Amino acid sequence: MHLKLGSLLAAAISIAVVQNASAADLPTKGPIYKAPPAPVFDWTGFYLGGYVGVAASQSRSLDPIGSQFGDGTLQHTGYGFTGGGTIGYNWQLGNALFGNKWVVGLEGDIGYFDASHRAVDWNDPDLAYNAKTSWLATVRGRIGWADGPNFGYVTGGYAALNLKDVNADPTTGIEASSNQTRSGWAIGTGTETMLGGGWSAKAESLYVDVGRGDTLANPSNVFIIQTDKHRYQTQRFGLNYSFGAKTGPLPQTNWNGFYAGVTAGTTLSSVSGTGDDLTVARNGEIGNNAAGFLIGGQAGYNWMLGPRAVVGLEGDFSYFSSKQSNLNFFNSSTITDVDASWIGTLRGRLGYSTGPALLYVTGGAAWVNVTDTFNWGTVVVSKQTLDGWTIGGGIETVFSGNWTMKSEYLFVDAGHGDLLVDPTGGAISMNHKFHLFRTSLVYRFSGNPLSGL
């Protein structure tokens, strides 16, 4: 019995030794490594923020009766500062185009809004008019797509604007006015990019329409006017802080090198004509606030001065559709016409790279080709290319591969045109200012901008 147990034990030990030796001859498997998880960018959550920007007026007043002063109008060409606060909530949904994510949201804002411009009628010093604004509030939906840390969207909804329409007699100081809050609608587009730590930056343009105002009769100047169009455009740059959004490591972008692309957008002119009515020796103003569009091309070069600082030089040339005629309110035989046909700029850029986006300011020289027409009974025309200056800012975001997109605002001051003198008794000079709201698609020739520094 003991001999049998010993034999079995010896056999088991022999088998184990053979198996271990065979195992030692097999190749050794290395450790299994898993790829790190992709960065998480989730826009869902409640946020607060603030903004600053530019407000521009595209309003118009007329005689609502039409029997006393004909079809002439008073066009408001004011622009100024806006700034305020924002509150909202985003929900990030499923996939959209090219693997991007849909984002929907609800946003409200309120802030100071100054697009006022008091002017005296060109032909009658007894009429001063204004559509004075003080604050703007909106409640809007947002919908768009998020390419990781970048979010492009369209927005629209309710708008409320506090304004004061004025029909004043400067010679007596007597004023007829209507101070009220008007309701209407707002629509626009924007770009927002994550900065890390819950912060994001955005550039947003809005078009606002709050309809017609009250009829104002001033017994002192005997004029009856009504602002039948209260329309405004605004460009805002803001910072938001989200209490729920998730930000992964932001990809570093190489902005160095040459680029070229196409640009398109909307325009608003803030043109006004001043001069003498030589018949009665009076000074005043005729406004012209045409809305239009532009489309063209651009090219530039960027230099990175470090991981964050970027400087560049950029030029662009665009077809410029901005044409409108205006019949003077008091004397509708007086007609001014401004037709801007093309615009070009050459600007420097100074930017801060967040990684996936470039926040920048820009400024430089501008050239605008305009045709000014004055008709006091004889048509007088001046066609010329005006040189001036421009300033603005925007956000450029990585779209896909070597492609980037820009959301940009430019203010252009091209100065006064020629003095147009009608031999029968009038003279006027148009002062040309323009607001450009542009989106650009850009291709970079220096390799994939996400390839590192």
C-alpha positions as CSV (number, residue, x, y, z in Angstrom):
1,M,0.0,0.0,0.0
2,H,2.8,2.4,0.9
3,L,4.6,1.4,-2.2
4,K,1.6,2.2,-4.4
5,L,1.0,5.6,-2.8
6,G,4.7,6.4,-3.3
7,S,4.5,5.5,-6.9
8,L,1.5,7.7,-7.5
9,L,3.1,10.6,-5.7
10,A,6.3,10.3,-7.8
11,A,4.2,10.1,-11.0
12,A,2.3,13.3,-10.1
13,I,5.5,15.2,-9.3
14,S,7.0,14.1,-12.6
15,I,3.9,15.3,-14.6
16,A,4.0,18.7,-12.8
17,V,7.7,19.2,-13.5
18,V,7.2,18.3,-17.2
19,Q,4.2,20.8,-17.5
20,N,6.2,23.6,-15.8
21,A,9.1,23.0,-18.1
22,S,6.8,23.1,-21.2
23,A,5.2,26.3,-19.9
24,A,8.6,27.9,-19.5
25,D,9.3,27.3,-23.2
26,L,6.1,29.2,-24.3
27,P,6.5,32.9,-25.3
28,T,5.7,35.4,-22.6
29,K,2.6,37.7,-23.2
30,G,3.1,41.4,-22.4
31,P,0.7,43.5,-20.4
32,I,-2.4,44.8,-22.2
33,Y,-2.6,48.6,-22.5
34,K,-5.9,50.4,-23.1
35,A,-6.1,53.6,-25.1
36,P,-6.9,56.6,-22.9
37,P,-10.6,57.7,-23.0
38,A,-11.5,60.4,-25.4
39,P,-11.9,63.9,-23.9
40,V,-15.5,64.6,-22.8
41,F,-17.1,67.8,-23.9
42,D,-20.7,68.1,-22.7
43,W,-22.5,71.4,-23.0
44,T,-25.4,70.3,-20.7
45,G,-26.1,72.6,-17.8
46,F,-27.1,75.9,-16.3
47,Y,-25.0,79.0,-17.0
48,L,-24.6,82.7,-16.2
49,G,-22.7,85.3,-18.1
50,G,-22.1,88.8,-19.3
51,Y,-21.6,90.6,-22.6
52,V,-20.5,93.8,-24.2
53,G,-20.9,94.9,-27.8
54,V,-22.2,97.4,-30.4
55,A,-25.8,98.4,-31.0
56,A,-27.0,99.9,-34.3
57,S,-30.3,101.4,-35.4
58,Q,-32.2,100.9,-38.6
59,S,-35.3,102.8,-37.7
60,R,-37.5,105.1,-39.8
61,S,-40.1,107.8,-39.2
62,L,-42.7,109.3,-41.5
63,D,-45.8,111.3,-41.7
64,P,-48.6,108.7,-41.1
65,I,-51.2,110.9,-42.7
66,G,-49.1,111.6,-45.8
67,S,-51.3,114.5,-47.0
68,Q,-49.1,117.4,-45.6
69,F,-45.5,116.3,-46.2
70,G,-45.7,113.6,-48.9
71,D,-43.7,110.4,-48.8
72,G,-40.5,111.7,-47.3
73,T,-38.9,109.8,-44.4
74,L,-36.6,110.4,-41.4
75,Q,-34.1,107.5,-41.3
76,H,-32.4,106.9,-37.9
77,T,-28.7,106.0,-38.3
78,G,-27.6,105.8,-34.7
79,Y,-25.2,103.3,-33.1
80,G,-23.6,102.9,-29.7
81,F,-22.7,100.6,-26.8
82,T,-24.5,97.6,-25.4
83,G,-23.7,95.5,-22.3
84,G,-25.6,93.2,-19.9
85,G,-26.1,89.8,-18.3
86,T,-27.2,86.4,-19.6
87,I,-28.8,83.3,-18.0
88,G,-29.6,80.0,-19.7
89,Y,-29.6,76.3,-19.9
90,N,-28.2,73.9,-22.5
91,W,-29.1,70.2,-23.3
92,Q,-26.6,68.2,-25.4
93,L,-28.4,65.6,-27.5
94,G,-27.3,62.9,-29.9
95,N,-25.2,62.9,-33.1
96,A,-25.7,65.4,-35.8
97,L,-23.6,65.8,-39.0
98,F,-20.1,64.4,-39.2
99,G,-20.3,62.9,-35.7
100,N,-21.0,66.3,-34.0
101,K,-23.6,66.6,-31.3
102,W,-26.8,68.5,-31.3
103,V,-27.2,71.1,-28.6
104,V,-30.5,72.9,-27.7
105,G,-31.0,75.6,-25.1
106,L,-33.0,78.4,-23.7
107,E,-31.4,81.8,-23.0
108,G,-32.5,85.1,-21.5
109,D,-30.6,88.4,-21.3
110,I,-31.1,92.0,-20.4
111,G,-28.8,95.0,-20.7
112,Y,-28.1,98.6,-21.6
113,F,-28.7,99.3,-25.2
114,D,-27.8,102.7,-26.8
115,A,-28.6,103.0,-30.5
116,S,-29.9,106.6,-30.2
117,H,-29.1,109.4,-32.6
118,R,-30.8,112.8,-32.3
119,A,-30.9,114.7,-35.6
120,V,-32.4,117.9,-37.1
121,D,-34.2,117.6,-40.4
122,W,-31.9,118.8,-43.3
123,N,-34.5,121.1,-44.7
124,D,-36.2,122.4,-41.5
125,P,-34.6,123.4,-38.2
126,D,-37.9,123.2,-36.4
127,L,-37.9,119.4,-36.5
128,A,-35.6,117.3,-34.4
129,Y,-36.3,113.6,-34.2
130,N,-35.0,110.5,-32.3
131,A,-35.9,106.9,-31.4
132,K,-33.9,106.8,-28.1
133,T,-33.2,103.4,-26.7
134,S,-32.2,102.5,-23.1
135,W,-32.4,98.7,-22.6
136,L,-33.0,95.5,-24.5
137,A,-34.2,92.1,-23.2
138,T,-34.6,88.9,-25.1
139,V,-35.8,85.3,-24.3
140,R,-34.6,83.0,-27.1
141,G,-34.2,79.4,-28.0
142,R,-30.8,78.1,-29.3
143,I,-30.1,75.1,-31.5
144,G,-26.8,74.1,-33.1
145,W,-24.0,71.6,-33.2
146,A,-21.1,71.0,-30.9
147,D,-17.8,69.9,-32.4
148,G,-16.2,69.0,-29.1
149,P,-15.4,72.3,-27.3
150,N,-16.9,74.5,-30.1
151,F,-20.6,75.2,-30.5
152,G,-22.1,77.0,-33.5
153,Y,-25.8,77.9,-33.3
154,V,-28.8,79.8,-34.5
155,T,-31.1,81.6,-32.1
156,G,-34.5,83.3,-32.1
157,G,-37.4,84.4,-29.9
158,Y,-39.0,87.3,-28.0
159,A,-37.5,90.8,-27.6
160,A,-38.5,93.7,-25.5
161,L,-37.0,97.2,-26.0
162,N,-37.4,100.3,-23.9
163,L,-37.4,103.4,-26.2
164,K,-38.5,107.0,-26.4
165,D,-39.8,108.3,-29.8
166,V,-39.3,112.1,-30.0
167,N,-40.7,114.9,-32.2
168,A,-39.1,118.1,-30.9
169,D,-38.9,121.7,-31.9
170,P,-35.3,122.9,-31.2
171,T,-36.2,126.6,-31.6
172,T,-38.9,126.5,-28.8
173,G,-37.8,123.5,-26.8
174,I,-41.3,122.0,-27.0
175,E,-41.3,118.2,-27.4
176,A,-43.8,115.5,-28.2
177,S,-42.6,112.1,-27.1
178,S,-43.7,108.6,-26.3
179,N,-41.7,106.6,-23.7
180,Q,-42.7,102.9,-23.6
181,T,-41.5,99.3,-23.8
182,R,-42.1,97.7,-27.2
183,S,-42.4,94.0,-27.8
184,G,-41.1,92.2,-30.9
185,W,-38.8,89.4,-32.0
186,A,-35.1,88.7,-32.4
187,I,-33.1,86.3,-34.6
188,G,-29.4,85.7,-35.0
189,T,-26.4,83.4,-35.0
190,G,-23.4,82.8,-32.8
191,T,-20.3,80.8,-32.0
192,E,-19.3,79.7,-28.5
193,T,-16.1,77.9,-27.4
194,M,-15.0,76.3,-24.1
195,L,-12.1,77.9,-22.2
196,G,-11.8,75.3,-19.5
197,G,-12.9,75.3,-15.9
198,G,-16.5,75.9,-16.8
199,W,-15.8,79.1,-18.7
200,S,-16.7,79.7,-22.4
201,A,-16.5,82.7,-24.7
202,K,-19.0,83.6,-27.4
203,A,-19.6,86.0,-30.4
204,E,-23.2,86.6,-31.3
205,S,-25.1,88.8,-33.7
206,L,-28.8,89.6,-33.4
207,Y,-31.4,91.3,-35.5
208,V,-34.3,92.9,-33.5
209,D,-37.6,94.2,-34.7
210,V,-40.1,95.8,-32.3
211,G,-42.5,97.3,-34.8
212,R,-44.1,100.7,-35.0
213,G,-44.4,103.4,-32.4
214,D,-47.0,106.0,-31.5
215,T,-48.1,108.9,-33.7
216,L,-46.6,112.2,-32.3
217,A,-48.0,115.6,-33.1
218,N,-46.1,118.6,-32.0
219,P,-48.2,121.9,-32.0
220,S,-45.0,124.0,-32.0
221,N,-43.6,122.8,-35.3
222,V,-46.9,121.4,-36.6
223,F,-45.2,118.2,-37.7
224,I,-46.9,114.8,-37.2
225,I,-44.5,111.9,-37.3
226,Q,-44.6,108.2,-36.5
227,T,-41.7,105.8,-36.3
228,D,-43.2,102.9,-38.3
229,K,-40.0,100.8,-38.2
230,H,-37.9,100.1,-35.1
231,R,-35.2,97.8,-36.3
232,Y,-31.8,97.2,-34.7
233,Q,-28.7,95.0,-35.2
234,T,-26.3,94.2,-32.4
235,Q,-23.0,92.3,-32.2
236,R,-22.1,91.0,-28.7
237,F,-19.0,89.3,-27.2
238,G,-19.6,87.5,-24.0
239,L,-18.2,85.2,-21.3
240,N,-20.4,82.4,-19.7
241,Y,-19.8,80.2,-16.7
242,S,-21.5,76.8,-16.7
243,F,-22.4,75.0,-13.5
244,G,-22.8,71.6,-15.3
245,A,-20.9,71.4,-18.5
246,K,-17.9,69.1,-18.7
247,T,-14.7,70.2,-20.3
248,G,-12.0,67.7,-21.3
249,P,-8.3,68.6,-22.0
250,L,-8.5,71.3,-24.7
251,P,-6.6,70.4,-27.9
252,Q,-3.7,72.6,-28.8
253,T,-3.8,74.3,-32.2
254,N,-1.0,75.4,-34.4
255,W,-2.2,78.7,-35.9
256,N,1.0,79.4,-37.8
257,G,1.0,79.9,-41.5
258,F,-0.8,81.1,-44.6
259,Y,-4.5,80.7,-45.0
260,A,-7.3,81.7,-47.5
261,G,-11.0,81.4,-47.5
262,V,-14.4,82.8,-48.4
263,T,-16.5,85.3,-46.3
264,A,-20.2,86.3,-46.4
265,G,-22.6,88.2,-44.1
266,T,-25.0,91.1,-43.7
267,T,-24.3,94.8,-43.6
268,L,-26.0,97.9,-42.2
269,S,-25.0,101.4,-43.3
270,S,-25.0,104.3,-40.9
271,V,-24.8,107.0,-43.5
272,S,-25.9,110.6,-43.0
273,G,-25.9,113.6,-45.3
274,T,-25.1,117.1,-44.0
275,G,-24.8,120.4,-45.8
276,D,-26.6,123.6,-46.7
277,D,-30.0,124.2,-48.1
278,L,-28.6,127.2,-50.0
279,T,-32.1,128.6,-50.6
280,V,-32.8,129.3,-46.9
281,A,-29.3,128.8,-45.4
282,R,-30.1,126.0,-43.0
283,N,-28.1,123.0,-41.9
284,G,-29.4,119.6,-41.0
285,E,-29.1,115.9,-41.8
286,I,-30.6,113.3,-44.1
287,G,-30.1,109.7,-42.9
288,N,-29.6,106.5,-44.9
289,N,-29.5,103.2,-43.2
290,A,-29.6,100.6,-45.9
291,A,-29.3,96.9,-45.1
292,G,-27.6,94.5,-47.5
293,F,-25.2,91.6,-47.8
294,L,-21.6,90.9,-48.8
295,I,-19.7,88.0,-50.2
296,G,-16.0,87.7,-51.1
297,G,-12.6,86.2,-50.3
298,Q,-9.8,86.7,-47.8
299,A,-6.2,85.7,-47.2
300,G,-3.7,86.1,-44.4
301,Y,-0.8,84.9,-42.4
302,N,-0.5,84.1,-38.7
303,W,2.6,84.0,-36.4
304,M,2.4,82.3,-33.0
305,L,4.6,84.1,-30.4
306,G,4.1,81.4,-27.9
307,P,1.5,78.7,-26.9
308,R,-1.2,81.4,-26.6
309,A,-0.3,84.7,-28.3
310,V,-1.0,85.0,-32.1
311,V,-0.4,88.0,-34.4
312,G,-1.4,88.1,-38.0
313,L,-2.0,90.1,-41.2
314,E,-5.2,89.7,-43.2
315,G,-6.7,91.2,-46.3
316,D,-10.1,90.8,-47.9
317,F,-12.2,92.0,-50.8
318,S,-16.0,91.6,-51.1
319,Y,-18.9,92.5,-53.3
320,F,-20.9,94.9,-51.2
321,S,-24.7,95.3,-51.6
322,S,-25.8,98.4,-49.7
323,K,-28.1,100.7,-51.7
324,Q,-30.9,102.9,-50.6
325,S,-32.7,106.1,-51.6
326,N,-34.2,108.5,-49.1
327,L,-36.7,111.3,-49.8
328,N,-36.4,114.2,-47.4
329,F,-39.3,114.4,-44.9
330,F,-40.2,118.1,-45.3
331,N,-39.4,118.5,-49.0
332,S,-39.9,115.2,-50.8
333,S,-38.4,116.6,-54.0
334,T,-35.0,116.3,-52.2
335,I,-33.6,112.8,-52.8
336,T,-30.3,111.2,-51.6
337,D,-29.1,107.9,-52.8
338,V,-26.1,105.9,-51.5
339,D,-24.9,102.8,-53.4
340,A,-21.9,100.9,-52.0
341,S,-20.6,98.3,-54.5
342,W,-17.4,96.8,-53.0
343,I,-15.3,96.9,-49.9
344,G,-11.7,95.9,-49.1
345,T,-9.7,95.9,-45.9
346,L,-6.1,95.3,-44.8
347,R,-5.9,94.6,-41.1
348,G,-3.6,93.4,-38.4
349,R,-4.9,90.7,-35.9
350,L,-3.9,90.2,-32.3
351,G,-5.3,87.0,-30.7
352,Y,-5.3,84.7,-27.8
353,S,-5.4,80.9,-28.5
354,T,-7.6,78.9,-26.2
355,G,-6.5,75.7,-28.0
356,P,-9.5,74.9,-30.1
357,A,-10.3,78.6,-30.8
358,L,-8.7,82.0,-31.4
359,L,-10.2,85.1,-29.7
360,Y,-9.0,88.2,-31.5
361,V,-9.3,91.9,-32.1
362,T,-8.5,93.4,-35.5
363,G,-8.1,96.8,-37.1
364,G,-6.5,98.6,-40.0
365,A,-7.3,100.3,-43.3
366,A,-10.5,100.1,-45.4
367,W,-11.6,101.1,-48.9
368,V,-15.2,101.4,-50.0
369,N,-16.5,102.1,-53.5
370,V,-19.6,104.3,-53.3
371,T,-21.8,106.3,-55.6
372,D,-23.6,109.3,-53.9
373,T,-26.5,110.9,-55.7
374,F,-28.2,114.2,-54.7
375,N,-31.3,115.4,-56.4
376,W,-32.7,118.9,-55.6
377,G,-34.2,119.2,-59.1
378,T,-31.0,118.5,-60.9
379,V,-29.3,115.1,-60.4
380,V,-25.7,115.4,-59.1
381,V,-23.6,112.2,-58.9
382,S,-20.2,111.4,-57.4
383,K,-18.6,107.9,-57.8
384,Q,-15.4,107.4,-55.9
385,T,-13.4,105.0,-53.7
386,L,-13.2,106.3,-50.2
387,D,-10.4,105.3,-47.9
388,G,-10.9,105.0,-44.1
389,W,-10.4,102.7,-41.2
390,T,-11.9,99.6,-39.6
391,I,-11.9,98.0,-36.2
392,G,-13.6,94.8,-34.8
393,G,-13.2,91.4,-33.4
394,G,-14.2,87.8,-33.6
395,I,-13.8,84.1,-32.7
396,E,-12.2,81.6,-35.0
397,T,-12.8,77.9,-34.3
398,V,-11.4,74.7,-35.7
399,F,-14.1,73.1,-37.9
400,S,-12.5,70.0,-39.4
401,G,-9.0,69.1,-40.3
402,N,-7.3,72.1,-41.9
403,W,-10.6,74.0,-42.0
404,T,-11.6,76.8,-39.5
405,M,-14.7,79.0,-39.2
406,K,-14.8,82.7,-38.1
407,S,-17.6,84.8,-36.6
408,E,-16.6,88.4,-36.9
409,Y,-17.8,92.0,-36.6
410,L,-16.2,95.0,-38.3
411,F,-17.0,98.7,-38.0
412,V,-15.9,100.7,-41.0
413,D,-15.6,104.5,-41.2
414,A,-15.0,105.6,-44.8
415,G,-15.5,109.3,-44.1
416,H,-17.1,112.1,-46.1
417,G,-17.7,111.9,-49.8
418,D,-17.6,114.8,-52.2
419,L,-19.7,117.9,-51.6
420,L,-22.6,117.6,-54.0
421,V,-23.9,121.0,-55.1
422,D,-27.1,121.4,-57.0
423,P,-27.1,124.6,-59.1
424,T,-30.7,125.3,-58.2
425,G,-30.1,125.7,-54.5
426,G,-28.7,122.8,-52.4
427,A,-25.5,121.2,-51.3
428,I,-24.8,118.0,-49.3
429,S,-22.0,115.7,-48.3
430,M,-22.5,112.1,-47.2
431,N,-20.7,110.6,-44.2
432,H,-20.2,106.9,-44.7
433,K,-20.1,104.4,-41.8
434,F,-20.9,100.7,-42.1
435,H,-21.4,97.7,-39.8
436,L,-20.4,94.3,-41.1
437,F,-21.5,91.0,-39.6
438,R,-19.5,88.2,-41.3
439,T,-19.0,84.4,-41.2
440,S,-15.9,83.0,-42.9
441,L,-14.7,79.5,-43.9
442,V,-10.9,79.3,-44.0
443,Y,-8.4,76.7,-45.2
444,R,-4.9,76.6,-43.6
445,F,-2.0,75.5,-45.8
446,S,0.5,74.8,-43.0
447,G,-0.7,71.3,-42.1
448,N,-3.4,70.1,-39.8
449,P,-3.9,72.9,-37.2
450,L,-4.5,70.2,-34.5
451,S,-1.1,68.6,-35.1
452,G,0.6,70.4,-32.3
453,L,3.0,73.3,-31.9
